[in-house]
Amino acid sequence: MTTRGYTATKDQLRARLARIEGQVRGVSKMVDEDRYCIDVLTQINAVRAALDNVALGLLDGHVRHCLVGGHGGPEAPEDQADELMSAVGRMLSR
């Protein structure tokens, strides 16, 4: 069963997010253990990449389900483009 607007199922999303949560706990442990800074930064980048992949998957699902499939979001094509570009802009602005 696919979740509304998501290419991945809700269980798949939860599993990915649980792995990311574990990675974040691992980074926290590395800080507690005074691990080498570059190793901590490497793990932080891995967490960010994992979150980016989840976000891109959600964005893909939105485009395919909500925009192309007409199941939500703005109806006018110009408004759809504005909403989509705004979401992408927020993802890239960090």
Secondary structure, 3 states (H helix, E strand, C coil): CCCCCCCCCHHHHHHHHHHHHHHHHHHHHHHHCCCCHHHHHHHHHHHHHHHHHHHHHHHHHHHHHHHHCCCCCCCCHHHHHHHHHHHHHHHHCC
